[in-house]
Amino acid sequence: MWELKNMEILISKVNDPIRADLETPENLGNMNAYVLFRRDFIARMKQQGMKMSIGDVSRLASGEWNKQPANVHRYFEILENLAKDKHKEIYPAFRYSPKKKLARLCSGTFNILEY
């Protein structure tokens, strides 16, 4: 069963310098119940010394998530709410404003809108 002592680790930033550029307010605010479960699942697999590709781990995590009883889902929903609260505390002025799809496709010197 999941323990509350790991809660702070789950809802905080990843201590991985390689992924530091991914730790934007947008990415930190995206931790829903399943993402937190998957993060915990990966940590448990690493503790057990299991090494798999991300795709295999994601398939396993998804299967396990679907098998979990309602109380486990509820636990991670509570963590999701705590993560959202922590995000609001760290980034009080943050407002999510996604880039339009066309703007993402047109990054760089070539702009499709010029034609």
Buried (B, 14 or more C-beta within 10 A) or exposed (E): EBEEEEBEEBBEEBEEEEEEEEEEBBEBBEBBBBBBBBBBBBEBBEEEEEEEEEEEBBEBBBEBBEEBEEEBBEBBBBBBEBBBEBBEEEBEEBEEEEEEEEEEEBEEEEEEEEE
